[in-house]
Each structure stands twice: as C-alpha cells, then as structure tokens.
Amino acid sequence: MTKADIVKKVSESTGIENQTVQKTIEAFMETVKDSLTGNKNVYLRGFGSFIVKKRAKKLARNISKNTTLIIPEHFVPAFKPADVFMEQVKNK
C-alpha cells in the first residue's frame, strides 16, 4: 500500500477531500520525523511506537578488499507495534 492508496482510503471513509487528507498525512509524517530527529519517541496507543534505537559500535568486513571497518555507534528509527496490533496481525 502506498501513501496515495492511504490518502484515497481515508478520503473515502471520512468524506474529506483528497488534498486535505494528503496534507494531514504529510504533516503527521513530518511531525514524527521531527520528533525522532529530536530524540523524542512517538507513542500511539493501540497502534504502536516510533522510537529511536541506539546501535552499538561494531566491526565489519569488506570482503572484496579484505579489510576491517569500524562502524561507529549510531541511532536508527524503528517502529514497535502495540500488543493489540500484533494480535490482530497474528490472528489474520
């Protein structure tokens, strides 16, 4: 499902114009990105959490050059679904 599909589905179910729904969804995504960039997690009860995970420093290998690389500690965005959401997907 693409963003356009989501906009169309929300527009059909709510009766709100496509342009308004698209602006709302884009504002939501921008808000989530800004929050995660600011190291603030986003919690949506019954749906899940958008969180920032810390990845530890590690060694990696470049097998074509036979060298070792050090990947520094860094942060990555992640999504953790709520238990209710997980049960719905499992029981599908």
DRENTORKOL-3810 file (N, C-alpha, C; in nm, 4 decimals):
REM DRENTORKOL-3810
@n.u->0.0848; n.v->-0.1168; n.w->0.0000; ca.u->0.0000; ca.v->0.0000; ca.w->0.0000; c.u->0.0898; c.v->0.1237; c.w->0.0000
@n.u->0.0608; n.v->0.2173; n.w->-0.0868; ca.u->0.1395; ca.v->0.3399; ca.w->-0.0970; c.u->0.0699; c.v->0.4540; c.w->-0.0230
@n.u->0.1398; n.v->0.5664; n.w->-0.0132; ca.u->0.0805; ca.v->0.6838; ca.w->0.0517; c.u->-0.0453; c.v->0.7278; c.w->-0.0239
@n.u->-0.0418; n.v->0.7212; n.w->-0.1564; ca.u->-0.1587; ca.v->0.7585; ca.w->-0.2366; c.u->-0.2773; c.v->0.6666; c.w->-0.2064
@n.u->-0.2507; n.v->0.5384; n.w->-0.1867; ca.u->-0.3571; ca.v->0.4440; ca.w->-0.1510; c.u->-0.4165; c.v->0.4776; c.w->-0.0147
@n.u->-0.3311; n.v->0.5139; n.w->0.0801; ca.u->-0.3783; ca.v->0.5503; ca.w->0.2137; c.u->-0.4637; c.v->0.6758; c.w->0.2061
@n.u->-0.4183; n.v->0.7754; n.w->0.1307; ca.u->-0.4942; ca.v->0.9002; ca.w->0.1150; c.u->-0.6311; c.v->0.8704; c.w->0.0562
@n.u->-0.6355; n.v->0.7875; n.w->-0.0463; ca.u->-0.7617; ca.v->0.7543; ca.w->-0.1122; c.u->-0.8561; c.v->0.6825; c.w->-0.0160
@n.u->-0.8034; n.v->0.5859; n.w->0.0585; ca.u->-0.8858; ca.v->0.5080; ca.w->0.1509; c.u->-0.9405; c.v->0.5953; c.w->0.2643
@n.u->-0.8553; n.v->0.6810; n.w->0.3219; ca.u->-0.9001; ca.v->0.7701; ca.w->0.4298; c.u->-1.0023; c.v->0.8696; c.w->0.3759
@n.u->-0.9792; n.v->0.9200; n.w->0.2569; ca.u->-1.0724; ca.v->1.0147; ca.w->0.1954; c.u->-1.2090; c.v->0.9507; c.w->0.1732
@n.u->-1.2096; n.v->0.8277; n.w->0.1261; ca.u->-1.3355; ca.v->0.7566; ca.w->0.1029; c.u->-1.4090; c.v->0.7272; c.w->0.2332
@n.u->-1.3353; n.v->0.6896; n.w->0.3375; ca.u->-1.4019; ca.v->0.6519; ca.w->0.4624; c.u->-1.4462; c.v->0.7713; c.w->0.5456
@n.u->-1.3828; n.v->0.8876; n.w->0.5257; ca.u->-1.4202; ca.v->1.0046; ca.w->0.6056; c.u->-1.4998; c.v->1.1082; c.w->0.5291
@n.u->-1.4925; n.v->1.1057; n.w->0.3976; ca.u->-1.5624; ca.v->1.2049; ca.w->0.3172; c.u->-1.4852; c.v->1.3357; c.w->0.3045
@n.u->-1.3611; n.v->1.3376; n.w->0.3487; ca.u->-1.2771; ca.v->1.4566; ca.w->0.3393; c.u->-1.2050; c.v->1.4540; c.w->0.2050
@n.u->-1.1812; n.v->1.5720; n.w->0.1476; ca.u->-1.1162; ca.v->1.5807; ca.w->0.0163; c.u->-0.9761; c.v->1.5202; c.w->0.0188
@n.u->-0.9350; n.v->1.4656; n.w->-0.0961; ca.u->-0.8031; ca.v->1.4022; ca.w->-0.1073; c.u->-0.6895; c.v->1.4967; c.w->-0.0694
@n.u->-0.6967; n.v->1.6219; n.w->-0.1148; ca.u->-0.5890; ca.v->1.7177; ca.w->-0.0875; c.u->-0.5745; c.v->1.7441; c.w->0.0615
@n.u->-0.6851; n.v->1.7554; n.w->0.1312; ca.u->-0.6823; ca.v->1.7796; ca.w->0.2753; c.u->-0.6240; c.v->1.6599; c.w->0.3483
@n.u->-0.6659; n.v->1.5405; n.w->0.3092; ca.u->-0.6142; ca.v->1.4180; ca.w->0.3712; c.u->-0.4643; c.v->1.4053; c.w->0.3442
@n.u->-0.4213; n.v->1.4341; n.w->0.2215; ca.u->-0.2800; ca.v->1.4239; ca.w->0.1872; c.u->-0.1971; c.v->1.5206; c.w->0.2717
@n.u->-0.2435; n.v->1.6452; n.w->0.2873; ca.u->-0.1713; ca.v->1.7425; ca.w->0.3692; c.u->-0.1638; c.v->1.6963; c.w->0.5144
@n.u->-0.2715; n.v->1.6369; n.w->0.5642; ca.u->-0.2750; ca.v->1.5883; ca.w->0.7018; c.u->-0.1762; c.v->1.4736; c.w->0.7217
@n.u->-0.1749; n.v->1.3786; n.w->0.6298; ca.u->-0.0847; ca.v->1.2645; ca.w->0.6407; c.u->0.0609; c.v->1.3097; c.w->0.6291
@n.u->0.0892; n.v->1.4022; n.w->0.5383; ca.u->0.2251; ca.v->1.4527; ca.w->0.5241; c.u->0.2680; c.v->1.5301; c.w->0.6485
@n.u->0.1754; n.v->1.6049; n.w->0.7097; ca.u->0.2064; ca.v->1.6772; ca.w->0.8337; c.u->0.2335; c.v->1.5785; c.w->0.9470
@n.u->0.1572; n.v->1.4698; n.w->0.9516; ca.u->0.1798; ca.v->1.3662; ca.w->1.0529; c.u->0.3187; c.v->1.3053; c.w->1.0366
@n.u->0.3545; n.v->1.2690; n.w->0.9144; ca.u->0.4852; ca.v->1.2074; ca.w->0.8897; c.u->0.5979; c.v->1.3043; c.w->0.9233
@n.u->0.5817; n.v->1.4310; n.w->0.8900; ca.u->0.6826; ca.v->1.5321; ca.w->0.9202; c.u->0.6977; c.v->1.5501; c.w->1.0714
@n.u->0.5860; n.v->1.5467; n.w->1.1432; ca.u->0.5898; ca.v->1.5583; ca.w->1.2883; c.u->0.6630; c.v->1.4403; c.w->1.3508
@n.u->0.6365; n.v->1.3194; n.w->1.3020; ca.u->0.7052; ca.v->1.2007; ca.w->1.3527; c.u->0.8551; c.v->1.2109; c.w->1.3241
@n.u->0.8918; n.v->1.2512; n.w->1.2015; ca.u->1.0336; ca.v->1.2654; ca.w->1.1672; c.u->1.1018; c.v->1.3694; c.w->1.2548
@n.u->1.0364; n.v->1.4834; n.w->1.2760; ca.u->1.0940; ca.v->1.5888; ca.w->1.3600; c.u->1.1124; c.v->1.5407; c.w->1.5034
@n.u->1.0150; n.v->1.4670; n.w->1.5546; ca.u->1.0245; ca.v->1.4161; ca.w->1.6913; c.u->1.1399; c.v->1.3176; c.w->1.7049
@n.u->1.1514; n.v->1.2251; n.w->1.6106; ca.u->1.2589; ca.v->1.1264; ca.w->1.6173; c.u->1.3954; c.v->1.1913; c.w->1.5975
@n.u->1.4018; n.v->1.2916; n.w->1.5119; ca.u->1.5271; ca.v->1.3642; ca.w->1.4919; c.u->1.5682; c.v->1.4346; c.w->1.6207
@n.u->1.4698; n.v->1.4811; n.w->1.6968; ca.u->1.4959; ca.v->1.5449; ca.w->1.8248; c.u->1.5110; c.v->1.4458; c.w->1.9388
@n.u->1.5231; n.v->1.3168; n.w->1.9059; ca.u->1.5402; ca.v->1.2079; ca.w->2.0030; c.u->1.4197; c.v->1.1937; c.w->2.0968
@n.u->1.3006; n.v->1.2227; n.w->2.0453; ca.u->1.1771; ca.v->1.2057; ca.w->2.1217; c.u->1.0947; c.v->1.0968; c.w->2.0551
@n.u->1.0540; n.v->0.9969; n.w->2.1321; ca.u->0.9729; ca.v->0.8882; ca.w->2.0793; c.u->0.8286; c.v->0.9339; c.w->2.0618
@n.u->0.7559; n.v->0.8666; n.w->1.9717; ca.u->0.6145; ca.v->0.8969; ca.w->1.9458; c.u->0.5333; c.v->0.7725; c.w->1.9819
@n.u->0.4377; n.v->0.7880; n.w->2.0736; ca.u->0.3561; ca.v->0.6762; ca.w->2.1211; c.u->0.2124; c.v->0.6937; c.w->2.0740
@n.u->0.1602; n.v->0.5948; n.w->2.0020; ca.u->0.0219; ca.v->0.5957; ca.w->1.9552; c.u->-0.0489; c.v->0.4752; c.w->2.0166
@n.u->-0.1256; n.v->0.4997; n.w->2.1210; ca.u->-0.1918; ca.v->0.3923; ca.w->2.1957; c.u->-0.2781; c.v->0.3075; c.w->2.1022
@n.u->-0.2621; n.v->0.1766; n.w->2.1118; ca.u->-0.3390; ca.v->0.0828; ca.w->2.0309; c.u->-0.2808; c.v->0.0586; c.w->1.8922
@n.u->-0.1799; n.v->0.1377; n.w->1.8541; ca.u->-0.1177; ca.v->0.1217; ca.w->1.7223; c.u->0.0280; c.v->0.0818; c.w->1.7367
@n.u->0.1082; n.v->0.1661; n.w->1.8042; ca.u->0.2487; ca.v->0.1339; ca.w->1.8236; c.u->0.3298; c.v->0.2562; c.w->1.8571
@n.u->0.4609; n.v->0.2373; n.w->1.8590; ca.u->0.5528; ca.v->0.3446; ca.w->1.8953; c.u->0.6599; c.v->0.3596; c.w->1.7886
@n.u->0.6866; n.v->0.4845; n.w->1.7533; ca.u->0.8000; ca.v->0.5165; ca.w->1.6690; c.u->0.9105; c.v->0.5553; c.w->1.7659
@n.u->1.0207; n.v->0.4805; n.w->1.7650; ca.u->1.1258; ca.v->0.5006; ca.w->1.8640; c.u->1.2613; c.v->0.5174; c.w->1.7963
@n.u->1.3552; n.v->0.5708; n.w->1.8736; ca.u->1.4934; ca.v->0.5836; ca.w->1.8280; c.u->1.5745; c.v->0.4771; c.w->1.9001
@n.u->1.6407; n.v->0.3913; n.w->1.8219; ca.u->1.7233; ca.v->0.2855; ca.w->1.8802; c.u->1.8708; c.v->0.3214; c.w->1.8639
@n.u->1.9473; n.v->0.2864; n.w->1.9651; ca.u->2.0915; ca.v->0.3103; ca.w->1.9625; c.u->2.1612; c.v->0.1830; c.w->1.9167
@n.u->2.2390; n.v->0.1946; n.w->1.8118; ca.u->2.3174; ca.v->0.0812; ca.w->1.7624; c.u->2.4604; c.v->0.0952; c.w->1.8153
@n.u->2.5126; n.v->-0.0099; n.w->1.8727; ca.u->2.6467; ca.v->-0.0076; ca.w->1.9297; c.u->2.7536; c.v->-0.0072; c.w->1.8206
@n.u->2.8716; n.v->0.0371; n.w->1.8576; ca.u->2.9859; ca.v->0.0322; ca.w->1.7670; c.u->3.0169; c.v->-0.1141; c.w->1.7357
@n.u->3.0539; n.v->-0.1420; n.w->1.6105; ca.u->3.0862; ca.v->-0.2801; ca.w->1.5751; c.u->3.1894; c.v->-0.2848; c.w->1.4631
@n.u->3.2473; n.v->-0.4012; n.w->1.4473; ca.u->3.3427; ca.v->-0.4251; ca.w->1.3396; c.u->3.2712; c.v->-0.4906; c.w->1.2227
@n.u->3.3077; n.v->-0.4491; n.w->1.1024; ca.u->3.2509; ca.v->-0.5086; ca.w->0.9814; c.u->3.3667; c.v->-0.5428; c.w->0.8881
@n.u->3.3400; n.v->-0.6292; n.w->0.7933; ca.u->3.4437; ca.v->-0.6713; ca.w->0.6989; c.u->3.4056; c.v->-0.6329; c.w->0.5574
@n.u->3.5015; n.v->-0.5791; n.w->0.4848; ca.u->3.4880; ca.v->-0.5578; ca.w->0.3418; c.u->3.5601; c.v->-0.6749; c.w->0.2762
@n.u->3.4845; n.v->-0.7760; n.w->0.2350; ca.u->3.5477; ca.v->-0.8994; ca.w->0.1870; c.u->3.6165; c.v->-0.8819; c.w->0.0523
@n.u->3.5725; n.v->-0.7849; n.w->-0.0286; ca.u->3.6388; ca.v->-0.7667; ca.w->-0.1577; c.u->3.7790; c.v->-0.7079; c.w->-0.1423
@n.u->3.7991; n.v->-0.6226; n.w->-0.0401; ca.u->3.9308; ca.v->-0.5632; ca.w->-0.0163; c.u->4.0043; c.v->-0.6309; c.w->0.0995
@n.u->3.9356; n.v->-0.7228; n.w->0.1665; ca.u->3.9910; ca.v->-0.7946; ca.w->0.2812; c.u->4.0385; c.v->-0.6971; c.w->0.3901
@n.u->3.9496; n.v->-0.6022; n.w->0.4227; ca.u->3.9813; ca.v->-0.5039; ca.w->0.5268; c.u->3.8720; c.v->-0.5054; c.w->0.6330
@n.u->3.9068; n.v->-0.4523; n.w->0.7486; ca.u->3.8123; ca.v->-0.4402; ca.w->0.8588; c.u->3.7712; c.v->-0.2943; c.w->0.8732
@n.u->3.6428; n.v->-0.2712; n.w->0.8908; ca.u->3.5890; ca.v->-0.1367; ca.w->0.9105; c.u->3.5302; c.v->-0.1271; c.w->1.0502
@n.u->3.5377; n.v->-0.0093; n.w->1.1069; ca.u->3.4706; ca.v->0.0154; ca.w->1.2338; c.u->3.3470; c.v->0.0999; c.w->1.2047
@n.u->3.2316; n.v->0.0453; n.w->1.2364; ca.u->3.1069; ca.v->0.1197; ca.w->1.2219; c.u->3.0797; c.v->0.1845; c.w->1.3569
@n.u->3.0776; n.v->0.3178; n.w->1.3619; ca.u->3.0614; ca.v->0.3846; ca.w->1.4910; c.u->2.9203; c.v->0.3671; c.w->1.5471
@n.u->2.9073; n.v->0.3972; n.w->1.6752; ca.u->2.7770; ca.v->0.3970; ca.w->1.7407; c.u->2.6871; c.v->0.4975; c.w->1.6678
@n.u->2.5616; n.v->0.4592; n.w->1.6446; ca.u->2.4689; ca.v->0.5491; ca.w->1.5754; c.u->2.3254; c.v->0.5175; c.w->1.6163
@n.u->2.2348; n.v->0.6036; n.w->1.5748; ca.u->2.0934; ca.v->0.5896; ca.w->1.6085; c.u->2.0126; c.v->0.5635; c.w->1.4819
@n.u->1.9086; n.v->0.4796; n.w->1.4944; ca.u->1.8217; ca.v->0.4482; ca.w->1.3817; c.u->1.6757; c.v->0.4558; c.w->1.4263
@n.u->1.5857; n.v->0.4982; n.w->1.3367; ca.u->1.4438; ca.v->0.4974; ca.w->1.3711; c.u->1.3892; c.v->0.3551; c.w->1.3635
@n.u->1.2887; n.v->0.3270; n.w->1.4463; ca.u->1.2277; ca.v->0.1942; ca.w->1.4472; c.u->1.0794; c.v->0.2081; c.w->1.4837
@n.u->1.0027; n.v->0.1058; n.w->1.4514; ca.u->0.8610; ca.v->0.1015; ca.w->1.4874; c.u->0.8373; c.v->-0.0233; c.w->1.5704
@n.u->0.7711; n.v->-0.0062; n.w->1.6835; ca.u->0.7361; ca.v->-0.1189; ca.w->1.7692; c.u->0.5836; c.v->-0.1239; c.w->1.7774
@n.u->0.5195; n.v->-0.2230; n.w->1.7166; ca.u->0.3737; ca.v->-0.2297; ca.w->1.7182; c.u->0.3189; c.v->-0.2596; c.w->1.8575
@n.u->0.1985; n.v->-0.2088; n.w->1.8839; ca.u->0.1311; ca.v->-0.2354; ca.w->2.0109; c.u->0.0877; c.v->-0.3814; c.w->2.0160
@n.u->0.0688; n.v->-0.4328; n.w->2.1370; ca.u->0.0285; ca.v->-0.5727; ca.w->2.1547; c.u->-0.1037; c.v->-0.6029; c.w->2.0846
@n.u->-0.1987; n.v->-0.5106; n.w->2.0929; ca.u->-0.3298; ca.v->-0.5290; ca.w->2.0278; c.u->-0.3117; c.v->-0.5416; c.w->1.8771
@n.u->-0.2274; n.v->-0.4575; n.w->1.8216; ca.u->-0.1984; ca.v->-0.4586; ca.w->1.6784; c.u->-0.1318; c.v->-0.5903; c.w->1.6390
@n.u->-0.0359; n.v->-0.6347; n.w->1.7201; ca.u->0.0334; ca.v->-0.7614; ca.w->1.6926; c.u->-0.0640; c.v->-0.8790; c.w->1.6924
@n.u->-0.1547; n.v->-0.8813; n.w->1.7876; ca.u->-0.2537; ca.v->-0.9906; ca.w->1.7946; c.u->-0.3434; c.v->-0.9923; c.w->1.6713
@n.u->-0.3827; n.v->-0.8735; n.w->1.6228; ca.u->-0.4669; ca.v->-0.8672; ca.w->1.5040; c.u->-0.3941; c.v->-0.9242; c.w->1.3825
@n.u->-0.2659; n.v->-0.8942; n.w->1.3704; ca.u->-0.1881; ca.v->-0.9437; ca.w->1.2565; c.u->-0.1656; c.v->-1.0937; c.w->1.2695
@n.u->-0.1366; n.v->-1.1419; n.w->1.3903; ca.u->-0.1118; ca.v->-1.2837; ca.w->1.4120; c.u->-0.2354; c.v->-1.3679; c.w->1.3833
@n.u->-0.3519; n.v->-1.3174; n.w->1.4221; ca.u->-0.4767; ca.v->-1.3932; ca.w->1.4085; c.u->-0.5453; c.v->-1.3708; c.w->1.2759
@n.u->-0.4779; n.v->-1.3128; n.w->1.1808; ca.u->-0.5355; ca.v->-1.2860; ca.w->1.0492; c.u->-0.5610; c.v->-1.4149; c.w->0.9750
END
